[in-house]
Amino acid sequence: MMTHRGHQPDYLLLGIVAVLLLFGFIVLSSASTPIAYQKFNQPYYFVIHQIVTGLLPGVLLFFFFSRFHYTKLKRLAFPLLIFSI
């Protein structure tokens, strides 16, 4: 997978993020299974919800912005600053 300028992605960083995500899903699963089963009659409701509303959009945005040249955001810097204030 090559980026815009031909640089290789940082596989160590991607690996660390993947391990942290996996660990987070394991912790979420073990902590929320009883509550999800009581409320929704589905033990992995919160894990599935987190994957659909958090992980999938995040991965899609990651691939989009890994191919997007960040210098194009320079013209949006001031309007985004005003919007954030």
N, C-alpha and C positions, 0 to 999 in steps of 0.2 A: 504494500500500500504506500504509494508515494504521494507526498503533499504537493502543494502548488509550486514550490521552488525546487523540488527534487530532494528534499531532506527526508531522512528516515524518521518515522515516529519513535518516540521514546518508549520502547517496549517494557522497560523496567517500571516506569510510571504507570503504564496501562496495566501491568501485572499487579502492582500494588493496589490500584483502584479496584480491580476485579476481585482481589482477595478481601478487601474491605467491604465491598458490596455483598459478597457471599457471606461473610461473617455477620453483616448487618441483617441479612435475610434470615440467617439461622437464629439470631437473637430475637428478631421480630416474631418468627414462627414459634419459638419456645415460650415467649412472653404473652402472645396474644391468642394462642389456640383455644384455651378454655373460654375466654370472653367472646371470641368470634363464634364459637359453637353455641354458646348460650343465646347470643343476640341474633345470629343469622343462620343458625343450624348448618354452618359450613366452617370447618375448623381452620381453613387457610384463607378466609375472606380478606383479612388485612394484608396478608402477603401478596395475594393476587391483586388487590387494589393498589398496593405500592408498586408492583411490577407494571401494571397498566398505566397508572397515572404518574409514575416517577421514573422508572427505569427506561421504558420504551421511548417516551419523549426525550429523555436525556441522551439516549444513544443516538436517536435521529438528529438531534441538535449537535451532538458531538461530531458526527460525520459531516454534517453541513458546514460547521465552522472549521473543521479541519481542512476543508477544501477552499474556504473563503479567505481572501487576502485581507488581513486586518487593517491595512493602510486605507482601505475604502471607508472605514469607520471614522476617519479623521474629520471629514466634513460634517458628521453627525455628532461630534463630541460636544459642541456648545449647546445645541438643542437638547441633547440627552441630559446634559448638566442642568439646564433650566427645568426640564421635566422632572428630574429627580429631586430638585429643591422644592 
